[in-house]
Amino acid sequence: MHNREGLNPPDPGKKLARLFAWIKKRGGIVTLDKCEAKASQIEIKNVKDKIKGIENFIVRMGRIPSGDKEIAICIKDKCWADGWAKYYDVEIPHHRHMKKL
């Protein structure tokens, strides 16, 4: 892991940083059902409570205003999420970007 200098708190931890990288890769907003399915793959329990525990509205959870009343998780500060994903080395690169194997 790298130096934490320049990273804004709170520290989401490696598993949540991986989930946020996945959400960010999908445009920064994903329905709660899909997030819970991905969270179970990453072995994150109670994803709803973990999102509520993040302060300063960096990541928000709420209803999608499209009329279907579905709940979604939205990353408001994508730079914050990207910084922690890079720190924990769980960043999901764009398909054109190369990553060391």
N, C-alpha and C positions, 0 to 999 in steps of 0.2 A: 504494500500500500504506500501511497505517496504522502507528502506533507499536507496537512489539513489547512494550511495557510490560504486564505482567500475563499474558503468555503463557509457559507453562511449556515448557522444553526437553524433548525435542529437537525441532528444527524439521524437519518431514517434507518440506518443499519443496512447491511448488505442485501438482505432479502427484499426489503421494501424498495431499496434503490433499484433493484432488478425489475420489480413490478412497475415502478415509475418510468424506467427506461422503456419498458414494453408499452406502457400507455402513451408515452411521448412519441414513440415510433408510429403510433396509430392516430396521430394528430392532437394528442393531449387530452382527449375526452373519450371515455369508453364506458359502456353500461356496466352497472354494478354486477350483473349476472356474469358477464364475460370476465370481469376483474376477479370475481370470486373463483371462477373456474381456473384462471391462470394462477391465482394465489395458492390454490390447493396443489398445483403442480410444483410450485416453488416451496411448498410446505409452510405457508403463512396461514395462521389461524386467526379468526376474528378480524378480517381485513377492515370491516366497517368501523370497529372500535379503534384500530390503529390509525385510520384516516382521521377520525374525530380527534385523536390525540395530538395531531400535528397542528401546532399553533400558527398564528399570523396569516391564516388563509392562503398558505402557499399551495396547498392541495385542498380542493373543496369537493363536497359531495352534495348533490341535489337533484331535483327533477329536471328533465330535459324539457324545454318549453315548446316541444313540437306537438303537444296535445295527447301523447300516448301515456303520459304520467310515469315514464320509466325513470329510474334513478341512475345517475352516472357519476363517475369520478372524473374530475377535471383538474389538470395541473395548471395552476395560474402562473407560477414562476418556473418556466421551463429551463432557465439558466441554472436555477438552484438544483433542479432534478438532474440536469445534465452534469453538473459539477460533481454531485455525489455518485452518479453512475460511473463517471470516469475514475473517481477516487477508489471505488470498489472494483473497478475493472469489469463492470457488467453492462457496459454501454452496448447498444445494439446499433451497428453501423448501417448507413444507407446502403442499398444493394450495389452502388457503384464504388463505395469506399472499401479499401483493402484492409484486412485485419490479419495480424500474424497468427499463424496456426501453431 
